[in-house]
Amino acid sequence: MTAIQVAPVPVPVGQDPAVRVRGLVKRYGGRAVVDGVDLDVRRGEVFALLGPNGAGKTTTVEVLEGVRRRDGGEVTVLGEDPATAGRGWRDRIGVVAQSTGVGDALTVRETLDHFARYHGTARPTAELLAAVGLPEAAGTRVARLSGGQRRRLEVALGVQGRPELLFLDEPTTGMDPVARRRFWDLVRGLRAGGTTVVLTTHYLDEAAELADRVGVLADGRLVDVAPPGELGAQLRRVATVRWTEDGATREVRTPEPAAVLRDLLAAHPAGEVPGLTVTRPGLEDVYLSLVGATPEGETR
């Protein structure tokens, strides 16, 4: 697949963030689905909002896009309030929603050519087709596309206007593994060119693969923000030491496993502790702890 090529855009140190959110609140029927979120997205980074269904990811992004009114808090996106920003601001952002309602009558190429008229400096259609892996489907009517192909067309439309900031809401839903990898390459190419990307996802591997930083939403609240490898730093410091004793499995959770190991080895002069393992939480373990879910996916 051919990645989109653009000249790198330097991101000055200390520059205002692309997105700044303080105390964001959004209610439906008296219930706060977004409840006091504070968030900064740096210019030029890929930021992933991670969380289970109903956590408030899509609502948060819709407020940032200016398509949904907030009930409280302050929001600045590319220096303006999305609730009052005009056409010039909207030309600087790209949006790939969960469902964009692309018409079925035109072919893929005709669809891209049609929407190109709304952008002053639209990316060439051939470049977009190559970037999202759809050159062979260029003459296919949208109505005949698979779910993954349609999603890739929606991504192409989202980046067609060369946005400074791109919002991607569950962008790889419906894509097969090959299409997902192509999409990841596309996002990497956009980031390399200086585009800021905010994406929502419930795929842990996608967040780990793409994001410079991840924000975890649970019940409308942002419970942690960090690079993927540092998410839940306090949780990661606790190791689980397991061993077998008198036919039963013993377990100790501790931030200092070395001390436990010394005691175990001292109690076993031969130097062998049956069934001994030492593990630390991985990204999935940390995520489940942060959102209050069991490994089976049930929220506690």
Secondary structure, DSSP 4 states (H G I P E B T S, - for coil): -PPP--------TTPPPSEEEEEEEEEETTEEEEEEEEEEE-TT-EEEEE--TTSSHHHHHHHHHTSS--SEEEEEETTB-TTT--HHHHTTEEEE-S-----SSSBHHHHHHHHHTT-TTPPPHHHHHHHTT-GGGTTSBGGG--HHHHHHHHHHHHHTT--SEEEEESTTTT--HHHHHHHHHHHHHHHHTT-EEEEEES-HHHHHHH-SEEEEEETTEEEEEE-GGGTTHHHHT-EEEEEEETTEEEEEEES-HHHHHHHHHHH-TTS--TT-EEE---HHHHHHHHHTB-TTS-B-
